[in-house]
Amino acid sequence: MPDEPTVLALLALLLLVLTDARRAARVDRDGRPVLLADQDRSAWDTEAVREGVELVGRALRRTPDRPDQYVVQAAIAACHALAPSYAETNWDAVISWYDVLPGLAESPVAQLNRAAAVAERDGPRAGLALVDALGGLPGYPWWHATRAELLHRLGRPAEARAAYERALALGMSDPQAGHLRGRMSQLPPQ
């Protein structure tokens, strides 16, 4: 099934996001995750990026009227991979791809990711409004972590601290928890 759009998209996701292309930049020397915004893009495997983007293109050509959810997710990953820097990410394109997802697979997590993209394009207040409007995610630690980050950026430290603490209480890996604790330590003391 090498020409099936879903298979092409899944392979593109593996190349662009999960393994090859960003492997060297995804974690620091202590094994803590490095956010996409902070990754050294010069450490990315440009050949894997090229191959992943080509696979996304092939998958999109095979599903011109209605790509499946994996093709759309791979297109989002390609937008990030093609940006010369985080600041130069085409957030309009990322958000447009997220806007296609609800017709393919309803996912509050995808909507949370869309809200994060809106925050990057339109600012933390716009992103926070979308995050707060989402239902069904109070038990998801990354919903709280996203709220915490946006509240942090808005200069609302007490609310940010509470959201970070709630995210940590819901559980996550040690490296992820370490990252959140590091962000929380940057808040002014209570």
N, C-alpha and C positions, 0 to 999 in steps of 0.2 A: 504494500500500500504506500509506496514512496511518493506518489503524487496526490494523495488525499490531503485536502487542506488542513484538517485537524492534525494530522501527523506532521506536516510541514511546520505548522504553527508551534506544536509542542517542541519540536527540535529547535526551532528558532528561539523559543523561551529558554530552553536549556543553554543554548549558546550565548544569548544576550544577557540573561539575568542570573540563572541559577549556578552556572559552573564556569565555563571557559572564559568568556570575555572579561568578566570583572573579578575573577578569583583572586588575583594578586592585590586588589585594592579593597576588597570587601571587609576585611578584618585587620586590626592593628597587630602589633607584635605580641600583645597580651591576649589576643583572641577576641577582643571586644569588637562588635560590629562598627563599621565606619559608614555613616550615612552617605547616601548618594551625593548629596551636596558637598561632602568633604572628601570624596574619593579622588585619588590621583589618577586622572584619566590617561595620563601617559603610561600608566602601568597596565591599562586595559589591553587585551589581545585584539589588535586591530583586524587581524585575519578572521577571528571568530565573530567580531562585530559585522564585518563585511558579509560573511557567510550567513549569519543570522538575518541581516537585513534583506539579502537576496531571497532567503526562504520565506520571509514575510511577504515580499513582493509576489512570489510564486503562489503563495496561499491566497492572497488577495485577488490575483487574476483568476483563480479557480472558483472564487465565490464573489463575483462582482456585485450581485444584487443583495446578498444576505450572508456576510461572513459569519462563521460560528464564533463562539465566545473565546476560544483559544487564539483564533486569528486576530481578533480585536486586542486581546491581551498582548499578543506578540507585537502588534502595531504600536501599542503604547510603549512597550519596551524598546522598540526601534526608535521612537521619538527621543527617548532618553539617551540611547546609545549614539545617536547621530549628532546630538548637541555638542558643540565644541567645549562647553562648560555648563555647569548647572545653571548659571545666570542666563545663559543663552538658550535654555530649553524652550521649545516652542509650546508654551502652555496652552495656547488656543487649540493646537492639534491634539495634545494630550486630553484636554477636556472634551473635545469633539469625539474622540474615540470612546471615552468613558460614557458619553451620551448615547452611543450606539448599544452599549451593553444591556441596559434594562429591557430592550426588546428581544434580547437573546437569552439572557439568564438573569433573573432578578437576584441581586446580591447586596445586602446592606454593607458588606465589606468593600465592594467595588464603589459604592456610593461614598463611603468614608475616604477611599483613595481619591475619588473625584473631588471631594471637599478639600483635601490636602492640596490638590493641584490648583483649585480655585484660590486657596489661601496664598499660594505662590504667585499667582497672576494678579489677584485683586486685593491681597492683603489679609492679615489674620482675622480681622473682624468679619469679613465676608465668609471666610472658611469656617469660623466658629459658628456662625449662624446656620450653616449647612450641617455641621457636625451635631449641633444641638437639636436640629430638626429630625435627625435620623431616629428611627425607632428600632427596638430589638437588639441593641448592642450594649446594654449596661453591664453585661457579664463578660464582655470582650475587653481584655486589658489594653489593646491598641486604640480603642475608642477613647478610653480615659487618657492614654498617653498622648494622643493627638490633641485632645482638649487641653491637656496640660501644656503642651508646647505652644499652642495658639494663645492661651492665657498668659503664658510666660512672655511671649512676644508683645502682647498688649499691655504689659506692665501691671498685671494683676497677680502679684506673687502669692497671696494667701489662697486664692482659688487654684492657681497653678500647683501649689504644693499639695493641696487636697486631692487634686486629680492625679498627680504623680503617685501619691501614696495609695490611692485606690487602684491604679494600674499595677503597682508592685504587689498589692495584697491579692490580686487575682492570679498571680503567678506567671512566670516566664523564665526563660533560661538565665543562668547566671550572667553571661556576657550582656544580654539585653537588659537585665535588671541593673547591672553596673552602669550601663549607659544612662539609664533613667536617673539613677542616683547621682551621677555626675551632672546631669542637667539640673536636677533639683538643688545640688550644692551651689549652683550659680545664682540661685534666687537670694534676694536680700534676707538677712535673718529676721525672724518673727519678732 
